[in-house]
Amino acid sequence: MGYAEKLRKLRGEKSRAEVCKDTGIKLSTLQMYECGERNPKDSVKRILADYYKKTVQEIFFDD
């Protein structure tokens, strides 16, 4: 499973707008991450990992 699918699963029932409001990530940017069209910068990986209470390794590097 790639990071895009992991991000979609971690978001669960939350809307993208809610995640964006909580993290400060733009909606269009989050959508690109969740579709695998764009790879987040390291600083954004940390924000998402902290938000979902996971490690960067678990989301972006583990299969």
C-alpha positions as CSV (number, residue, x, y, z in Angstrom):
1,M,0.0,0.0,0.0
2,G,1.4,3.4,-1.0
3,Y,1.4,6.5,1.2
4,A,-1.5,8.0,-0.8
5,E,-3.8,5.1,0.2
6,K,-2.5,5.2,3.7
7,L,-3.4,8.9,4.0
8,R,-6.9,8.3,2.7
9,K,-7.4,5.4,5.2
10,L,-6.0,7.4,8.1
11,R,-8.4,10.3,7.4
12,G,-11.3,7.9,7.7
13,E,-14.6,9.7,8.2
14,K,-13.0,13.1,8.5
15,S,-13.4,15.5,5.6
16,R,-10.4,16.8,3.8
17,A,-11.4,20.3,4.8
18,E,-11.3,19.2,8.5
19,V,-7.8,17.8,8.2
20,C,-6.7,20.9,6.3
21,K,-8.1,23.2,9.0
22,D,-6.4,21.2,11.7
23,T,-3.0,20.9,10.0
24,G,-2.8,24.1,8.0
25,I,-2.3,22.2,4.7
26,K,-4.2,23.6,1.7
27,L,-7.1,21.5,0.5
28,S,-5.8,21.1,-3.1
29,T,-2.4,20.1,-1.7
30,L,-3.8,17.4,0.6
31,Q,-5.9,16.1,-2.3
32,M,-2.8,15.7,-4.4
33,Y,-1.0,13.9,-1.6
34,E,-4.0,11.5,-1.2
35,C,-4.1,10.8,-4.9
36,G,-0.3,10.2,-5.1
37,E,0.2,13.2,-7.5
38,R,2.5,15.0,-5.2
39,N,5.0,13.9,-2.6
40,P,5.0,16.0,0.7
41,K,8.0,17.8,1.9
42,D,9.6,16.3,5.0
43,S,8.1,19.1,7.2
44,V,4.6,18.2,5.9
45,K,5.3,14.5,6.4
46,R,6.0,15.3,10.1
47,I,2.8,17.4,10.4
48,L,0.7,14.6,9.0
49,A,2.4,11.9,11.0
50,D,1.8,13.9,14.2
51,Y,-1.8,14.6,13.3
52,Y,-2.5,10.9,12.7
53,K,-0.4,9.8,15.7
54,K,1.8,7.7,13.4
55,T,5.5,7.8,12.5
56,V,6.7,9.2,9.2
57,Q,8.2,5.8,8.6
58,E,4.8,4.1,9.0
59,I,3.0,6.3,6.6
60,F,5.5,7.1,3.9
61,F,8.1,4.3,3.9
62,D,6.7,1.0,5.3
63,D,4.8,-1.2,2.9
